[in-house]
């Protein structure tokens, strides 16, 4: 998917990874019973914030990282029918290392 979205400052665009619809016990979960995702893939990053001297502070995350983020963080948008989140880098709790 070509993403025509460039976040500003220390913001990132994350595609949430939805949880499975079937539990380990075989129960199918309806849409209303699913929890909000807290894991996602970084699709785009901004240039980073500026320090007091005007220099850019590099971002800790990069495109393609799988990250954990706060449950209700960010702003949800739809692009080409996909749910995406725009959130600050500070809302990202961890990068999942493979």
C-alpha positions as CSV (number, residue, x, y, z in Angstrom):
1,X,0.0,0.0,0.0
2,X,1.5,3.3,-1.0
3,X,0.9,5.7,1.8
4,X,0.5,9.4,0.8
5,X,0.6,10.6,4.4
6,X,3.6,12.4,5.9
7,X,3.2,12.9,9.7
8,X,4.7,16.1,11.2
9,X,7.0,16.5,14.2
10,X,7.3,13.4,16.4
11,X,4.1,11.8,15.1
12,X,3.9,8.3,13.5
13,X,1.3,6.5,11.4
14,X,0.6,3.0,12.8
15,X,-1.6,0.3,11.2
16,X,-3.2,-1.5,14.2
17,X,-2.9,-5.3,14.2
18,X,-6.4,-6.6,15.1
19,X,-6.7,-9.5,17.5
20,X,-7.9,-12.8,16.2
21,X,-11.6,-13.3,15.9
22,X,-11.5,-16.8,17.4
23,X,-10.3,-17.5,20.9
24,X,-8.1,-20.4,21.8
25,X,-11.2,-22.3,23.0
26,X,-12.8,-21.9,19.6
27,X,-15.3,-19.1,20.5
28,X,-15.9,-16.6,17.7
29,X,-15.8,-13.0,19.0
30,X,-18.2,-10.5,17.6
31,X,-16.8,-7.0,16.7
32,X,-18.3,-5.5,19.8
33,X,-16.4,-7.9,22.1
34,X,-13.0,-7.3,20.7
35,X,-10.6,-5.2,22.6
36,X,-8.9,-2.2,21.0
37,X,-5.6,-3.3,19.5
38,X,-2.4,-2.2,21.3
39,X,0.0,-3.6,18.7
40,X,0.7,-2.3,15.2
41,X,3.1,-1.7,12.4
42,X,4.7,1.7,11.8
43,X,3.9,2.9,8.2
44,X,5.3,6.4,8.3
45,X,7.3,8.6,10.7
46,X,7.7,12.4,11.0
47,X,11.1,14.2,11.0
48,X,11.1,14.4,14.8
49,X,10.8,17.3,17.2
50,X,13.3,20.1,17.5
51,X,15.4,20.8,20.6
52,X,15.9,24.3,22.0
53,X,18.7,25.0,19.5
54,X,16.4,24.1,16.5
55,X,18.1,20.8,15.7
56,X,16.0,17.8,14.9
57,X,15.9,15.0,17.5
58,X,15.9,11.7,15.7
59,X,13.0,9.3,16.1
60,X,13.5,6.0,18.0
61,X,11.1,4.1,15.7
62,X,11.4,3.5,12.0
63,X,9.1,2.4,9.3
64,X,8.3,-1.3,9.5
65,X,8.8,-1.6,13.3
66,X,6.1,-3.5,15.2
67,X,5.2,-1.5,18.3
68,X,3.1,-1.6,21.4
69,X,1.1,1.5,22.2
70,X,-1.3,2.9,24.8
71,X,-4.9,1.5,24.3
72,X,-6.7,4.8,23.8
73,X,-3.8,6.8,22.3
74,X,-3.7,8.6,19.0
75,X,-6.3,9.7,16.4
76,X,-8.0,7.1,14.3
77,X,-8.4,7.8,10.6
78,X,-9.4,5.8,7.5
79,X,-7.2,5.7,4.4
80,X,-8.3,3.5,1.5
81,X,-10.7,1.7,3.8
82,X,-8.0,0.8,6.4
83,X,-8.0,2.0,10.0
84,X,-4.8,3.8,10.8
85,X,-3.7,5.7,13.9
86,X,-1.7,8.9,14.0
87,X,0.0,9.3,17.4
88,X,2.9,10.9,19.0
89,X,6.1,8.8,19.4
90,X,5.8,9.3,23.2
91,X,2.5,7.2,23.1
92,X,4.5,4.2,21.8
93,X,5.4,2.1,24.8
94,X,7.9,-0.4,23.2
95,X,9.2,-1.8,19.9
96,X,8.8,-5.6,19.6
97,X,12.1,-7.1,18.7
98,X,12.1,-10.3,16.6
